[in-house]
Structures are given as C-alpha cells and as structure tokens.
C-alpha cells in the first residue's frame, strides 16, 4: 500500500514542460496551473498551451528561489 501511495505522489511525465525527462519544481508549478480539473496529467491541448506560455515568459510572473535567501533576508515576503 505504501508503494502505491508513493507512486500516486509522483507527477505525471506530461508535466515535464522543458523536455529534460524530469519534472522539476518549476515544471510542476506551471503545469499544475494549466491542468484543468486537477487530474494530475496534462492533455495534449493543455500541454501545448503550457509550453507556449513558458516560451512567452509565463514563468516571469512567479518569484523563484526565495528559500535560498534564508531567514535573515533583507526583504519581506508577502503572499
């Protein structure tokens, strides 16, 4: 049962938007936004829209690597 749950937690390979064979953090966050119905995989239409959005700078809407700045950062994080 544990192995089955572990496999369910892995994202589907259709979430790999940059084509490197691995679903990284950025791939997951962006692909999840395009996954209509949150079915944990992208259809071909959703995948085409997500890849086009990434090519047009969709990732620039997000702030990445905040955790790398540590707890003694000079700026405040507002959600």
C-alpha positions in Angstrom: 0.0 0.0 0.0 2.9 2.4 0.8 4.4 1.8 -2.6 1.1 2.6 -4.3 0.7 5.8 -2.4 4.3 6.8 -3.2 3.6 6.3 -7.0 0.5 8.4 -6.8 2.5 11.3 -5.3 4.8 11.4 -8.3 3.8 13.9 -11.1 3.0 12.5 -14.5 5.6 12.9 -17.2 3.2 15.2 -19.1 4.1 17.8 -16.5 7.7 17.9 -18.0 7.5 21.2 -19.9 11.1 21.8 -20.6 11.7 18.3 -22.1 14.6 17.2 -19.9 12.9 14.0 -18.9 12.4 15.1 -15.3 9.5 17.0 -13.7 11.2 19.7 -11.7 9.7 22.2 -9.3 9.1 24.9 -11.9 7.6 22.4 -14.3 5.3 21.2 -11.7 4.1 24.6 -10.6 3.5 25.9 -14.1 1.9 22.7 -15.4 -0.4 22.5 -12.4 -1.8 25.9 -13.4 -2.8 24.5 -16.8 -4.2 21.2 -15.5 -7.9 21.8 -15.8 -9.8 19.7 -13.4 -6.6 18.8 -11.5 -6.5 15.3 -12.9 -2.7 15.1 -12.3 -1.8 14.9 -16.0 -1.9 17.3 -19.0 -3.9 16.6 -22.1 -2.2 17.4 -25.4 -4.1 20.7 -25.7 -3.3 21.7 -22.1 0.4 20.7 -22.7 0.6 22.8 -25.9 -0.9 25.8 -24.1 1.5 25.4 -21.2 4.6 25.0 -23.4 3.6 28.1 -25.4 3.0 30.1 -22.2 6.5 29.1 -21.0 8.0 30.2 -24.3 6.2 33.6 -24.0 7.6 34.3 -20.5 4.8 32.9 -18.2 7.4 31.9 -15.6 8.3 35.6 -15.1 5.1 36.0 -13.2 6.5 34.0 -10.3 9.2 34.7 -7.8 11.6 31.7 -7.6 14.2 30.6 -5.1 13.0 32.6 -2.1 14.0 29.8 0.2 17.7 30.2 -0.9 17.8 33.7 0.8 17.5 32.2 4.3 15.8 33.6 7.3 18.0 36.7 7.6 16.8 38.2 4.3 16.6 42.0 3.8 13.1 41.9 2.3 9.7 40.9 3.5 7.7 38.1 1.8 4.0 38.9 1.2 1.6 36.3 0.0 
